Amino acid sequence: MDFLNREQEKTIITAELSKDNSRFIVLYGRRRIGKSALLQNLLDKRSVYYLADINEAEVQRSLFANQLAMLIPGFDTVTYHDWLSFFQLANQQLKERITVCIDEFPNLVRSSPELPSVLQKIIDLKQNSMFHIVLCGSSQQMMQGLVLDRTAPLFGRAHRIIRLMPMNCSWLQTALKLTSQQAIEEFSVWGGVPRNWELRNEYKTMWQAIRELILNPYGILHEEPLRLFMDDLRSAVQPISVASLIGQGCNKLSEISARLNKPATSLTRTMQNLIDTGYIKRDVSWGESARNSKKTIYRLLDPISRFYFTFVVPNQSKLNSGMSAQVQADISKRWRIYVSETWEELCRESVSDLDLDGISFPPAQRWWQQSKIAGSAEIDIISESTDGQSLLIGEAKWQEKLNPESVLAELDKKIAILELKKSYRQIYRLVMLPDIEYQISNNVIYANAEFVCRK
């Protein structure tokens, strides 16, 4: 596949590297997100790219010196006994400023824990006047700890810290040449990770790719979420257990803690780490305080992790016994409901693309209530305009050929029981169906999959 998107990140990094004084840039993000591809796409002939592995420090310096020798003749003929002399000599021998990029920097730190302090000294004493430094890594928590932690040697030194995020559904649609509805289904599995798209593109159909890449115990993505958790989290056992429970429908902290037989307070750090790394999302009912509301649920946010913990983990024994066809048949029966959760989340995000006579809305939230008197009710989409004067309330249904008027009537019943704490100048009603015609009329908006995917 062609290199897609990342124009904003490329512009930022290019602008930094074009400045007169040496720059220090940090780029991090989860595995397969496209960090290395981005760097290799923008680095020029005056750049040295070194991919760190798990070798001893002496071996790492030798391999790194080989790369630098392409711009500093003879640099690899010397044995370097420490990193300080390595970088100091490189700075002395360079004739023009270059960019030194270290990919998978955490691997280097594992073999050389002193390296962050060495780089701090080099930067503070301006001993890298002849080279920019770009550090890149996949271990999100480790990268954050090396740069963002106030106690870390490199804290406050970086000129730019860029967290590379998953790409949106529109780019998957472009990459795989799909219709909007197909893109949403595929996004429910592969998410916004370009490497996953490349692997998917090797197969004719989505289901064939799911069978061979995920359901097959020998598939390259079969244990991908486990590897992600082990990469990104210092201890993966409890996060994996939490994600498995959420995948099986335990959405409340009280339920999760009860199943693990642990007090809820003992899970606080694990839940926050999973949120920070982008694997789960904490949903608070609209209108409630995010700080202390009990109307809170947790959902798996990363699509491939959600697929894995929903369908693979509970069927692991069957898959290991060669029963992937039966597992796929079970998934097919639940497929529409599974995709509908992705659809709802994408619909909530796409609300920020609406422009109603100059009125704009932030991404929407959900609203729900459970009452013995009023019964249970849920609204998929609700958002207050940025000026606080208007309200947007909507439903998102992942069903084709559904009568939009009936969905609107259902929405009106829910609005009637919604107790608003303030009055609004305007209340817009939104119906989102995959195949409806996009239109706006009399404060009613109909939006489709094409609208959602264009973001």
NULUM-611605 format. One line per 5 residues: for each residue x, y, z of C-alpha. Coordinates in steps of 0.25 Angstrom, whole numbers, always signed. Layout:
N
X Y Z; ...
% end
This chain:
455
+0 +0 +0; +4 +14 -2; +8 +23 +10; -4 +30 +14; -7 +42 +23
+2 +47 +34; +4 +60 +26; +2 +68 +39; +13 +60 +46; +22 +61 +34
+20 +76 +34; +23 +78 +48; +36 +69 +48; +41 +75 +35; +39 +89 +41
+47 +85 +53; +58 +79 +46; +60 +91 +36; +63 +100 +48; +77 +106 +50
+80 +100 +64; +80 +85 +67; +66 +80 +71; +61 +68 +80; +49 +61 +76
+41 +50 +82; +32 +41 +74; +24 +29 +81; +12 +21 +79; +7 +6 +79
+13 -5 +71; +9 -5 +56; +4 +9 +56; +14 +14 +45; +25 +21 +53
+36 +15 +46; +29 +17 +32; +27 +32 +35; +42 +34 +39; +47 +26 +27
+37 +34 +18; +43 +48 +23; +57 +46 +26; +67 +50 +15; +81 +46 +11
+87 +55 +23; +80 +45 +33; +85 +33 +40; +74 +23 +44; +77 +13 +55
+67 +2 +59; +71 -3 +73; +70 -17 +77; +72 -25 +90; +87 -27 +88
+97 -23 +99; +102 -9 +99; +115 -12 +92; +109 -18 +81; +98 -7 +79
+109 +3 +79; +117 -5 +68; +104 -6 +60; +101 +9 +62; +115 +13 +58
+113 +5 +45; +101 +14 +41; +108 +27 +45; +120 +22 +36; +112 +25 +24
+113 +40 +27; +125 +40 +36; +136 +31 +28; +144 +22 +38; +134 +24 +49
+132 +9 +51; +147 +6 +52; +148 +11 +66; +143 +3 +78; +134 +12 +87
+134 +8 +102; +122 +17 +106; +111 +25 +100; +117 +39 +104; +129 +38 +96
+121 +31 +84; +113 +44 +83; +123 +54 +86; +133 +48 +75; +121 +48 +65
+119 +62 +68; +133 +66 +66; +135 +59 +53; +122 +63 +46; +124 +74 +35
+110 +78 +34; +98 +76 +43; +90 +63 +41; +79 +56 +47; +81 +44 +57
+69 +36 +58; +68 +24 +68; +56 +15 +66; +51 +6 +77; +59 +14 +87
+54 +6 +99; +62 -6 +94; +74 +3 +95; +71 +7 +109; +69 -7 +114
+83 -10 +111; +88 +4 +115; +80 +10 +126; +90 +21 +127; +87 +26 +113
+75 +36 +116; +85 +43 +126; +96 +43 +115; +87 +49 +105; +82 +60 +116
+97 +64 +118; +99 +64 +103; +87 +73 +100; +89 +82 +112; +104 +84 +109
+100 +86 +94; +109 +75 +90; +100 +71 +79; +102 +84 +71; +104 +76 +59
+92 +67 +59; +78 +67 +62; +73 +55 +71; +60 +48 +68; +56 +37 +78
+45 +27 +74; +38 +16 +82; +26 +6 +83; +26 +4 +98; +17 +15 +101
+18 +15 +116; +33 +14 +115; +34 +25 +105; +25 +34 +114; +33 +30 +126
+46 +34 +119; +42 +48 +114; +29 +52 +121; +32 +48 +135; +37 +60 +144
+47 +51 +150; +53 +46 +136; +66 +52 +132; +60 +56 +118; +48 +63 +124
+46 +77 +118; +57 +75 +108; +49 +71 +95; +45 +82 +85; +34 +73 +80
+27 +61 +86; +18 +54 +76; +9 +43 +80; +5 +36 +67; -10 +32 +68
-18 +22 +60; -23 +27 +46; -38 +29 +44; -47 +20 +36; -47 +29 +24
-32 +25 +21; -35 +10 +23; -46 +12 +12; -36 +19 +3; -25 +8 +6
-34 -4 +3; -43 +3 -7; -56 +0 +0; -70 +6 +1; -73 +14 +13
-81 +2 +19; -70 -8 +16; -60 +2 +23; -68 +2 +36; -69 -13 +36
-54 -15 +34; -50 -4 +43; -58 -12 +54; -47 -22 +53; -34 -15 +48
-36 -2 +54; -27 +10 +50; -14 +2 +49; -7 +3 +35; +1 -10 +37
-12 -18 +40; -18 -12 +27; -6 -17 +19; -8 -31 +25; -23 -31 +22
-20 -26 +8; -13 -39 +5; -26 -47 +5; -38 -46 -4; -49 -44 +6
-50 -39 +21; -55 -52 +26; -43 -60 +19; -34 -50 +26; -40 -52 +39
-39 -67 +38; -24 -67 +34; -19 -55 +42; -27 -55 +55; -35 -68 +57
-23 -77 +52; -14 -80 +64; -3 -78 +55; -8 -65 +49; +1 -53 +50
-10 -45 +58; -15 -57 +66; -8 -52 +79; -6 -37 +75; -13 -31 +87
-5 -39 +96; +8 -34 +90; +2 -20 +90; -1 -21 +105; +13 -26 +108
+19 -15 +100; +11 -4 +106; +9 -8 +120; +19 -11 +131; +11 -22 +136
+1 -28 +126; -6 -39 +135; -16 -31 +141; -19 -22 +129; -21 -35 +121
-31 -40 +131; -38 -27 +131; -39 -26 +116; -44 -41 +116; -55 -38 +125
-59 -25 +118; -60 -33 +105; -69 -43 +111; -79 -31 +116; -74 -27 +129
-74 -12 +127; -75 -7 +142; -63 -6 +151; -71 -12 +162; -74 -24 +153
-59 -25 +148; -54 -25 +163; -64 -35 +167; -60 -45 +156; -45 -43 +160
-49 -44 +175; -41 -31 +177; -45 -17 +183; -49 -7 +172; -38 +3 +178
-27 -7 +174; -31 -6 +160; -30 +9 +159; -16 +9 +153; -19 -2 +143
-31 +4 +138; -24 +18 +136; -12 +11 +129; -22 +4 +119; -29 +18 +117
-16 +25 +115; -10 +15 +105; -23 +15 +97; -29 +1 +99; -41 +4 +107
-50 +16 +109; -58 +21 +121; -72 +26 +117; -79 +35 +127; -94 +37 +124
-96 +51 +118; -99 +62 +129; -92 +54 +140; -79 +58 +147; -67 +51 +141
-60 +52 +154; -70 +45 +163; -82 +39 +155; -86 +25 +158; -92 +25 +144
-79 +20 +137; -76 +8 +129; -63 +3 +122; -62 -1 +108; -51 -7 +99
-47 +4 +90; -36 -2 +81; -44 -10 +70; -34 -22 +69; -33 -23 +84
-48 -23 +85; -50 -34 +74; -39 -42 +81; -45 -41 +95; -59 -43 +90
-57 -54 +81; -44 -61 +82; -41 -62 +97; -54 -69 +100; -52 -78 +88
-38 -81 +90; -40 -96 +93; -48 -98 +80; -38 -90 +72; -27 -99 +77
-35 -111 +73; -37 -107 +59; -51 -102 +60; -49 -88 +54; -61 -91 +44
-70 -92 +56; -65 -80 +63; -66 -72 +50; -81 -76 +49; -83 -72 +63
-77 -58 +61; -86 -57 +48; -98 -58 +57; -93 -47 +66; -87 -39 +55
-97 -28 +53; -98 -25 +68; -83 -25 +69; -81 -15 +57; -92 -6 +63
-83 -3 +75; -72 +2 +65; -83 +10 +57; -88 +17 +69; -74 +21 +74
-71 +26 +60; -84 +34 +59; -81 +40 +72; -68 +45 +67; -73 +50 +54
-83 +60 +61; -71 +70 +61; -72 +70 +46; -86 +76 +46; -88 +90 +43
-102 +95 +46; -103 +110 +42; -89 +112 +49; -93 +104 +61; -82 +94 +64
-83 +82 +74; -71 +74 +81; -71 +59 +80; -84 +53 +86; -86 +45 +98
-96 +34 +102; -107 +36 +112; -114 +25 +120; -123 +23 +132; -128 +11 +140
-139 +13 +148; -150 +4 +155; -160 +15 +153; -156 +21 +139; -150 +8 +134
-137 +7 +125; -134 +16 +114; -122 +20 +106; -119 +31 +96; -107 +28 +86
-103 +42 +83; -104 +55 +91; -95 +67 +90; -96 +82 +95; -92 +92 +85
-79 +99 +87; -86 +112 +91; -95 +105 +100; -108 +109 +94; -112 +97 +86
-113 +82 +88; -112 +71 +78; -119 +57 +81; -118 +45 +72; -119 +31 +70
-109 +22 +62; -115 +9 +56; -106 -1 +49; -117 -6 +40; -120 -5 +25
-134 -1 +20; -139 +3 +33; -150 +14 +33; -143 +27 +38; -157 +32 +42
-159 +21 +52; -145 +23 +58; -148 +38 +59; -161 +34 +66; -153 +25 +76
-144 +36 +78; -155 +46 +82; -160 +37 +92; -146 +36 +99; -145 +51 +98
-158 +53 +106; -152 +46 +118; -139 +53 +117; -139 +63 +129; -130 +75 +124
-124 +84 +135; -125 +96 +126; -133 +101 +114; -127 +102 +100; -129 +111 +89
-129 +100 +79; -130 +85 +80; -126 +77 +68; -130 +63 +65; -120 +53 +58
-123 +40 +52; -111 +32 +47; -113 +20 +38; -103 +14 +29; -111 +15 +16
-120 +27 +18; -119 +40 +9; -111 +51 +16; -120 +63 +18; -124 +74 +28
-138 +79 +29; -145 +86 +41; -135 +83 +51; -135 +69 +47; -122 +63 +42
-121 +50 +34; -106 +45 +33; -101 +32 +27; -88 +24 +26; -82 +32 +15
-83 +45 +24; -77 +37 +36; -65 +32 +28; -61 +45 +22; -55 +50 +34
% end
